[in-house]
């Protein structure tokens, strides 16, 4: 693990954690060939939509079908990044064409992109160089709800309180 990388603990619904089993952990992608094999197993229609991903503490990308929970994909562990990732095939290889930090289970900050880029670069998979859709997560200090900041408006949708400007979802 990169010592400067922030890790993220699961902060989602507690009732999901007991559903994590070893067989639900995401497929490890160490190389572009691993990705090609895994996507070929998915079928054309499933491969056309984004997948759930995490970057584990070992810096490796793990993928699971889209409707999988991030905590299951991570095997219940902390992560360096989490979100959704879509792929396209061109010139005989798969590339990332969309990637987000959309994970309400881990609520990763935008700086988690660096772990995603390192994992993809390490595997030799081309990517867009940034999150193609960025989500800003904050915890309301008044009501303790997890919130998504929309259009730069740092206001809790649950109680109307101001949300902090800095990421604050660590337990």
N, C-alpha and C positions, 0 to 999 in steps of 0.2 A: 504494500500500500504506500502511496505517496504520502510522506509525513505532513505535507501542507494541505492535503485534501480533507475536506469536512466529511464526516460520515453522518448518516441519517438513521434515526431509530424509527420504528413503526409507531405512528401516532394515530392510526385509523381506528375503526370500531373494534373494541376488545373482543367481541364475539367471533371475529374472523381468525384471530390468532390460533385458537384450538383446532381449526380446520386444516392447518398446515401439516403436510405429511411429506416424507422424503420423496415420494413419487410425484409431488406437485412442483418440485423445484424446476426452474427453467433450464432449458438446454444451453449448455456452455458453448460459446462461440469463440474459439481460439484463432480461427483462420477463415478466410473467405470460402474455402472448401466446406468447412463445417456449416456455414450459413447456407450454401447452395444445397447441400444434402438435406438440411432441416426444412428449407422452403419447398424442396421437391416432395417431401413427405406430406406437406400441408394441402396440396391440391391448388388448382388455379384460382378458385373463388376465394379461398381463405388467404392465399398469398397476396391478393389484391388489396386487402385491408390492413391497417396497422396492427402491430403486435405489442403486447405488454413486454417491457424490458426492465432490467435492473443492471447496474454495474455493481458487482459484489466487492467486498473489501479486498479481494485478491486482484482487483482491477479488470476482471474478465466480464464480458457481456454475457447475460443470460436472457433468453427469449422464451416466451410462453404465448399461447393463443390469446387474442385480444381480451376476451372476457375473463381472463384469469386475474386473480388478485395479485397485486405486487408483492405482498408479504408471502404468498405461496411461491411465487416465482423466485423469491430470495431465500426460500427455505426457512423463513422466519427470522433471518439474520438482518443486521444493520447493512446499509448499502452506501455507496458513494453517489449513486444517481438512480432515478427511476422515472418512467414515463411510458410513452407510446412511440413506436418507430415503424415507419412504412418503407418498403423496398420496391425498387424497379429494376427490371433486367434490361440491360443494354450493352452492346458490344461484347456479348458473351459472358457478362458477369453481373452480379447483383450489386446495387448501390443503394444507400439510404437516400430517399428523396424527401422524407418528412420525419421530424423527430421533435417531441415535446417533453416537457418535464411534468406532464399531467399525471400525477399520482396523489390522490387524496389520502392514501395510506402512509406515505412518507413525506409528502409536501416538500420536495426538495427545492432549494433556492436556485436562482439562475446560474450561480457559480458552479453548479453541478455539471454544467456543460463540459468543463475541462476533463472530468472523469470519463464522460461519454466519448469525447474526441480521442482521448488516449486509448480507450478500449477498442474503438473502431480502427484507429491507426495501427495499433498493435496487431489486429487481425487482418490488416490489409484491405479494409472495406472503405470505399470512398463515401464521403458524407458532405452535407452542405456547409459545414464550418461553423454552425450555430444552431440553436433551437429554431425551428421554423415557426413554432408557435410557443411563446413564452407565457408561463403562468406564474403570477406572484401570489404566494401563500403567506398568510399571517395568522397569528392567534390573537383573538380579541382579549385584551388584558382585563376587561370588565366581566364579560360573560364566559370567557374561556373557549368559545367556539372557534373552529378552524374556518378561515374565510379566504376567498379568492378576491384579490384586488382587481377591480374592473376599471379600465380606462383611466388608470392613475388615481382613482378615487379611494383613498385609504379610510373607508368607513365600513364598520361592521354591518352586514346586512341583517343580522339577528337582533342587535340592540341599538344600533345607530352610533355607537362610540367610535372615536378616532382609533385607527389601527396604527401600530408602530411602523416607522419607515424601514427599520432593519428586521431581517428574518428572525423570528422568535419561537419557532415550533419545537425546539429541543425540550424534552420533558425536564 
